[in-house]
Amino acid sequence: MTTKEIEDLLRQQVTGRIACYADSRIYIVPINYVYDGAYIYGHSAQGKKIDMMRRNPEVCFEIDDIQSIFRWKSVIAWGRFEEITDMDEKQQAMQAIIHRIMPLSENAPDHPSHGITEKESDVGNKVELIVYKIALGEKTGRYEY
């Protein structure tokens, strides 16, 4: 895939997979994300993925667009996890994520685990989210048509 095709696919998709490595174990998990051309932005509750990325911030990120078994595109990128602690940056990242996934969700306010609540004040008070970014470095793409 060309650089433009890779960038376009990263911007088009909304679900990808993060692979992380710590303590001699590999863990891969799907996430909802938004891509701004430099960073993958995501969020999570505290858990295995966050624990592992805090111990080893080097990650791999993968997305697919699968039309059929013989018609697909896939991008793999390597990057570095960075937890966002600045409140303004955290809020901007969450707004971007919410605006990206809300049109694709049913009953969006019923999904507080994604930072989507009826009252914005619930995030950070009733809903604890860790917001992070992955600074992408090397990217590669493959396809079959």
C-alpha positions in Angstrom: 0.0 0.0 0.0 1.1 3.6 -0.6 1.7 6.0 2.3 -1.5 7.8 1.3 -3.5 4.5 1.3 -2.2 3.6 4.7 -3.0 7.0 6.2 -6.5 7.0 4.6 -7.3 3.5 6.1 -6.0 4.6 9.5 -8.4 7.6 9.4 -11.4 5.6 8.0 -11.5 2.8 10.5 -12.8 3.1 14.1 -11.7 -0.2 15.6 -8.2 -1.4 15.8 -6.1 -3.8 17.9 -3.3 -3.0 20.2 -0.6 -5.6 20.9 1.4 -5.0 24.0 4.2 -7.0 25.6 5.3 -7.2 29.3 6.5 -9.9 31.7 7.2 -12.3 28.8 3.6 -12.2 27.7 1.9 -10.8 24.6 -1.6 -9.4 24.8 -3.7 -8.1 21.9 -7.0 -6.4 22.4 -9.5 -4.4 20.2 -10.0 -0.7 20.9 -12.1 2.1 19.5 -9.9 4.9 18.3 -9.4 8.1 16.4 -6.4 9.0 14.3 -5.2 12.5 13.7 -2.2 11.8 11.3 0.3 11.5 14.1 -1.4 9.8 17.0 -3.9 7.0 17.7 -6.1 8.2 20.6 -7.8 5.7 22.8 -9.3 5.3 26.2 -9.7 2.5 28.7 -10.6 1.6 32.2 -7.7 0.4 34.4 -6.8 -3.2 33.5 -4.3 -5.6 31.9 -3.7 -3.5 28.7 -3.0 -0.3 30.6 -0.8 -2.1 33.2 1.2 -3.7 30.4 1.6 -0.5 28.4 2.8 1.4 31.5 5.5 -1.3 32.0 6.5 -1.4 28.3 5.2 1.5 26.2 6.3 0.0 22.9 3.2 -1.4 21.1 2.0 -2.6 17.8 -1.3 -1.4 16.3 -3.3 -3.1 13.6 -6.5 -2.4 11.6 -8.4 -4.2 8.8 -10.9 -3.5 6.2 -12.2 -6.9 5.2 -14.7 -7.0 2.3 -14.3 -10.7 1.7 -11.7 -13.5 2.1 -10.0 -12.3 -1.1 -10.7 -8.6 -0.8 -9.1 -6.9 2.2 -6.7 -4.3 3.4 -4.6 -4.3 6.6 -2.3 -1.8 8.2 0.3 -2.5 11.0 2.0 0.3 12.8 4.5 0.4 15.6 4.4 3.1 18.2 4.8 4.2 21.7 2.1 4.5 24.4 1.8 7.8 26.2 -0.8 8.3 29.0 -2.5 11.7 28.7 -2.6 13.6 32.0 -3.0 17.2 30.8 -6.7 17.9 31.3 -7.1 20.0 28.2 -5.5 17.4 26.0 -7.5 14.7 27.7 -10.7 16.5 27.0 -9.9 17.2 23.4 -8.9 13.5 22.9 -12.2 12.3 24.5 -14.3 14.7 22.4 -12.6 13.5 19.2 -13.2 9.8 20.2 -16.8 10.4 21.2 -17.5 12.4 18.0 -16.0 9.5 15.9 -17.9 6.6 17.6 -21.2 8.2 18.5 -22.6 8.1 14.9 -21.9 4.3 14.9 -23.5 3.5 18.3 -27.0 2.7 19.3 -28.2 4.4 22.6 -24.9 6.2 23.0 -25.7 7.6 26.5 -26.0 4.0 27.7 -22.3 3.4 27.2 -20.4 5.2 30.1 -17.5 2.8 29.7 -16.7 4.6 26.5 -17.0 8.1 28.0 -20.5 8.6 26.6 -22.9 9.6 29.3 -26.0 11.8 29.5 -24.1 14.3 31.6 -20.6 15.3 30.6 -19.7 15.8 34.3 -20.0 12.0 34.9 -16.7 11.4 33.1 -14.0 11.7 35.7 -16.5 11.6 38.5 -18.7 8.5 38.0 -16.7 7.1 35.0 -12.9 6.7 35.5 -11.2 6.7 32.1 -7.6 6.6 31.2 -7.0 8.5 28.0 -3.8 7.8 26.0 -2.2 8.3 22.7 0.1 6.2 20.6 2.8 8.0 18.7 3.1 6.0 15.5 6.4 5.4 13.9 6.9 2.8 11.2 3.7 1.8 9.3 3.2 -0.9 6.7 0.1 -2.0 4.7 -0.9 -5.0 2.7 -4.0 -5.8 0.6 -5.5 -8.4 -1.6 -8.1 -7.7 -4.4 
